[in-house]
Amino acid sequence: MLPSLQNLEADRKKLINGAFKWIPLGLIPGLIPLFMSGSVDLFWFAVGIAITAGVYLVVNYKKIGEIKTRFKCEVIAKMVKSIDPSLAYNSSQCISSNDYHKSKLTCMLLIDIRAMILLPV
């Protein structure tokens, strides 16, 4: 599972680094009034950043979806199998919140985490 997580993390970092490269484009609407009148208008900086972020998300929507799908198929499925090999995980279907709360899965995870913290290995 570690190689899958490392690949997913590398792809996630590429997306985040790509977003930082778009920030200068978002600053342009705020710089125009600065050069024209000599005053700073934060509204135009905010508008520019918001529009740039929206465009970036639209352009990279498919990549973001692919990473989420890979995470569900490669990581979550293996985690579910490690809890109980008889369980089946379908990444395209959802579990109802009622079934989730009945499973007490979060309680089991908290107990496991507490045990890891309290018991030295």
Secondary structure by P-SEA (a helix, b strand, c coil): caaaaaaaaaaaaaaaaaaaaaccccaaaaaaaaaacccccaaaaaaaaaaaaaaaaaaaaaaaaaaaaaaaaccaaaaaaaacccbbbbccccccaaaaaaaaaaaaaaaaaaaaaaccc
